[in-house]
Amino acid sequence: MEDEQMHTQSTEIDLLTPSKELRLYSKRILVTAPRNYAYRLAEQIIKQGGLPVFMPTIETCYLSNYTKLDAALGRIEEFDWIVFTSRNGITAFFQRMNDLDIPVSVVQKCQLCALGEDAESLLSFSGKVDLIPTESSPAGIVAELAKLPQIHEKKVLIPAPEVVGLPEPDVVPNLITDLQQLGIEVTRVPTYITQGLDKSIYGIELNVMRQAIIDVIAFSSTAEVESFLTMVNSQSDYEHCVIACFGPYTTANAQKLGMTVSIVSRDYSSFEGFAEAIAAFFTPTSSSNEAFQDVE
């Protein structure tokens, strides 16, 4: 759930516009995001005239063991910063605080950081957001914190997913390493679970994809890519599909896993930018051409 952020001019689509006039008209786009994110991406695809096909390859859910999270919440006042890398982390973190009757006021002494539109969620739970990196990515977090005086003396808490049944993407481990290189004392705490789903529930969707009826497969995270690859028999299952990734980090990891990525969202602060990049790919002569890039 990336590299130099490019802001795409948001263009409001008149919902009374005939479908045939929209850039993704008749395009079927496989959405692999977990269900709590998928509807947000699907909404943006629909606005562009596309036809989202739901096939979440991962799901995110609450922890089964809260020992480590509860311990961190019990000493929350020790941390100077709490850095959230996903909306799921924000939701699960504050839900656990609520379950334990820990008042939100205990985090007021901490500096709080969130990425892109996740900041809206953080604000709704905590009443404040201290840092929204200009670049909506882990690298953006590191770049902003590196500018702060005495940052090497600070303690940072990172609420992170516990990855089950899949190789863990390198996003959080790399963030921790980069922060530690600044001299920061980093504590990672499992806050929610990310796990793969059983491909047996997707017989229809996989068959449709193999019949070359799906135009685009849209990945919003590396975990989605990894789980997707366990569901297909070989590259021939999806070779007719255009691969789209939500930013350069997911793109780089998809390429490492053997995929050819043709669409990369440069504005990855929201799913609006992702849908815009997909739409721009199918209208290369439009002024929205900057919303996408081809990756060899």
C-alpha positions in Angstrom: 0.0 0.0 0.0 7.8 6.4 -4.0 10.6 8.2 -6.1 10.5 11.8 -7.2 6.9 12.8 -6.9 5.3 14.6 -9.8 1.9 16.3 -9.2 -0.6 15.6 -11.9 -3.2 18.3 -12.5 -6.5 16.9 -11.2 -9.2 17.1 -13.8 -12.7 16.7 -12.5 -14.7 14.3 -14.7 -18.3 15.2 -15.4 -20.1 12.0 -14.4 -22.8 12.7 -17.1 -20.2 12.4 -19.8 -21.0 9.5 -22.2 -18.8 6.5 -21.4 -17.5 6.3 -25.0 -15.9 9.7 -24.5 -13.9 8.6 -21.5 -10.3 7.4 -21.9 -10.7 4.0 -20.3 -13.9 3.2 -22.1 -14.3 -0.6 -22.5 -10.9 -1.3 -20.8 -11.0 -4.0 -18.2 -8.5 -3.4 -15.4 -7.7 -6.1 -12.8 -7.4 -4.6 -9.4 -5.2 -6.6 -7.0 -5.3 -4.3 -4.0 -6.8 -5.6 -0.8 -10.5 -4.9 -0.5 -10.1 -2.0 1.9 -8.0 -0.2 -0.7 -9.5 -1.7 -3.9 -12.8 0.2 -3.8 -10.8 3.5 -3.8 -8.9 2.6 -6.9 -12.0 1.2 -8.6 -13.8 4.4 -8.0 -11.1 6.3 -9.9 -11.0 3.8 -12.7 -14.8 4.0 -13.1 -14.6 7.8 -13.3 -12.2 7.4 -16.2 -14.7 5.0 -17.9 -12.9 1.8 -17.1 -14.3 -1.6 -15.9 -12.6 -2.7 -12.7 -12.3 -6.4 -12.2 -11.7 -7.3 -8.5 -9.1 -9.9 -7.7 -7.4 -8.9 -4.4 -4.3 -11.0 -4.1 -3.6 -10.0 -0.5 -5.6 -9.0 2.5 -4.8 -6.9 5.5 -6.3 -7.7 8.9 -5.8 -7.3 12.6 -3.1 -9.0 14.5 -3.7 -12.4 16.3 -1.0 -11.5 18.9 -0.8 -8.0 20.3 2.1 -8.5 22.7 4.7 -6.4 20.9 2.2 -3.6 19.9 0.8 -3.4 23.4 4.3 -3.2 24.9 5.1 -0.3 22.5 1.8 1.5 23.3 2.7 1.1 27.0 5.8 3.2 26.6 4.7 5.5 23.8 6.0 8.6 25.6 9.5 7.4 25.0 9.3 8.0 21.2 9.9 11.3 19.6 8.4 10.3 16.2 5.7 7.9 15.1 6.1 7.3 11.3 3.2 5.6 9.6 3.8 4.1 6.1 0.2 3.0 5.4 -3.4 3.8 6.1 -3.8 0.3 7.5 -1.1 1.0 10.1 -2.8 4.1 11.2 -6.2 2.4 11.5 -4.9 -0.6 13.4 -2.7 1.5 15.7 -5.4 3.7 16.9 -8.0 0.9 17.0 -5.7 -0.9 19.5 -5.3 2.2 21.5 -9.1 2.4 21.7 -9.4 -1.2 22.7 -7.0 -0.7 25.5 -8.7 2.6 26.6 -5.4 4.5 26.0 -6.3 8.2 25.4 -5.2 9.8 22.2 -3.6 12.5 24.2 -0.7 10.2 24.9 0.6 10.6 21.3 0.3 14.4 21.4 3.9 14.7 22.6 5.1 12.6 19.7 5.7 14.0 16.2 3.4 12.2 13.7 4.2 11.5 10.1 2.1 10.0 7.3 2.3 9.7 3.5 0.0 11.5 1.0 -3.7 11.2 1.6 -3.0 8.9 4.5 -2.5 12.1 6.4 -6.2 12.7 6.4 -6.8 9.5 8.2 -4.1 10.2 10.7 -5.6 13.7 11.4 -9.0 12.2 12.0 -7.6 9.8 14.6 -5.0 12.0 16.3 -6.1 15.5 15.6 -2.7 16.4 14.2 -0.1 15.6 11.6 3.4 17.0 11.9 5.0 15.8 8.7 3.7 15.0 5.2 6.8 14.4 3.1 6.8 16.2 -0.3 7.7 12.9 -1.9 5.0 10.4 -0.9 7.4 7.5 -0.2 9.7 6.0 2.4 12.6 7.9 0.7 10.6 11.1 1.2 10.3 10.4 4.9 14.1 9.9 5.2 14.8 13.0 3.2 12.6 15.2 5.4 13.8 13.8 8.7 17.4 14.2 7.6 16.9 18.0 7.5 15.9 18.2 11.2 18.5 19.3 13.8 19.6 16.7 16.3 17.6 14.0 14.5 20.4 11.5 15.4 19.2 11.9 19.0 15.6 10.9 18.3 13.7 7.7 18.8 11.3 6.7 16.0 8.5 4.1 16.2 7.4 2.5 12.9 4.0 0.7 13.0 4.5 -2.0 10.3 2.8 -5.0 8.8 3.5 -8.5 9.8 3.8 -10.3 6.5 2.5 -13.9 6.6 2.9 -16.5 3.8 4.8 -14.2 1.5 8.4 -12.9 1.2 8.5 -9.5 3.0 8.9 -6.6 0.5 12.0 -4.6 1.2 10.2 -1.3 1.7 10.0 -1.2 5.5 13.4 -2.9 6.1 15.1 -0.4 3.8 13.3 2.5 5.5 14.6 1.3 8.9 18.2 0.9 7.5 18.1 4.4 6.0 16.8 5.9 9.3 19.4 4.1 11.3 22.1 5.5 9.0 21.0 8.9 10.2 21.8 7.8 13.8 18.1 7.4 14.7 17.1 4.7 17.2 14.3 2.9 15.3 11.7 0.5 16.8 9.6 -1.5 14.4 6.3 -2.9 15.8 3.9 -5.3 14.1 0.5 -3.5 13.9 -1.5 -5.5 11.4 -1.1 -8.5 9.2 -0.6 -8.7 5.4 -1.2 -12.1 3.9 -1.8 -13.8 0.6 -5.2 -15.1 -0.5 -6.0 -18.6 -1.8 -6.1 -18.6 -5.7 -8.9 -21.2 -5.6 -11.5 -18.4 -5.2 -10.4 -16.8 -8.4 -11.1 -19.4 -11.1 -13.3 -17.1 -13.1 -11.0 -14.1 -12.9 -7.9 -16.1 -13.8 -9.7 -17.7 -16.8 -10.8 -14.3 -18.0 -7.2 -13.1 -17.8 -5.9 -16.1 -19.7 -8.4 -15.4 -22.5 -6.8 -12.0 -23.0 -10.0 -10.2 -21.9 -8.1 -8.2 -19.2 -6.4 -5.1 -20.6 -4.4 -4.0 -17.5 -3.3 -5.5 -14.3 -2.9 -2.7 -11.6 -0.6 -3.4 -8.7 -0.4 -1.0 -5.8 2.2 -2.9 -3.7 5.0 -5.4 -4.0 3.1 -7.9 -1.8 0.3 -7.9 -4.4 2.7 -8.8 -7.1 4.3 -11.6 -5.1 1.0 -13.1 -4.2 -0.3 -12.7 -7.8 2.7 -14.7 -9.1 1.8 -17.6 -6.8 -1.7 -17.7 -8.5 -0.6 -17.9 -12.1 0.9 -20.9 -13.8 3.4 -19.0 -15.9 4.0 -15.6 -17.6 1.9 -16.8 -20.5 -1.2 -16.4 -18.3 -0.9 -12.6 -18.2 1.4 -11.8 -21.2 -1.4 -10.1 -23.1 -2.0 -7.7 -20.2 -0.4 -4.3 -19.7 1.2 -4.1 -16.3 0.7 -0.9 -14.3 2.4 -0.1 -10.9 1.6 2.5 -8.3 5.0 4.3 -8.3 8.6 3.4 -8.9 9.2 1.3 -5.8 6.5 -1.2 -6.7 7.8 -1.0 -10.3 11.3 -1.8 -9.4 10.3 -4.9 -7.3 7.9 -6.1 -10.0 10.8 -5.9 -12.5 13.0 -7.9 -10.2 10.3 -10.5 -10.1 10.4 -10.8 -13.9 7.5 -8.5 -15.0 7.6 -6.0 -17.8 6.0 -2.8 -16.4 4.5 -0.4 -19.0 2.7 2.1 -16.7 4.1 3.8 -13.7 2.1 6.4 -11.7 4.3 9.4 -11.1 1.7 11.0 -8.7 1.5 8.3 -6.1 0.0 10.3 -3.3 -3.5 9.1 -4.3 -5.2 6.5 -6.5 -6.5 9.4 -8.6 -3.0 9.7 -10.0 -2.8 6.0 -10.6 -6.0 6.0 -12.6 -4.8 9.1 -14.5 -1.5 7.3 -15.5 -3.5 4.3 -16.8 -5.8 6.5 -18.8 -2.9 8.5 -20.2 -1.3 5.3 -21.4 -4.2 4.8 -23.7 -4.2 8.4 -24.9 -0.6 9.1 -25.7 -1.3 12.2 -27.7 -3.1 13.9 -24.9 -1.7 16.6 -22.7 -1.8 14.1 -19.8 1.2 12.3 -21.3 3.3 13.3 -18.3 1.2 11.2 -16.1 2.8 8.0 -17.3 6.1 6.6 -18.4 7.2 3.5 -20.2 9.7 1.3 -18.4 11.9 -1.0 -20.4 
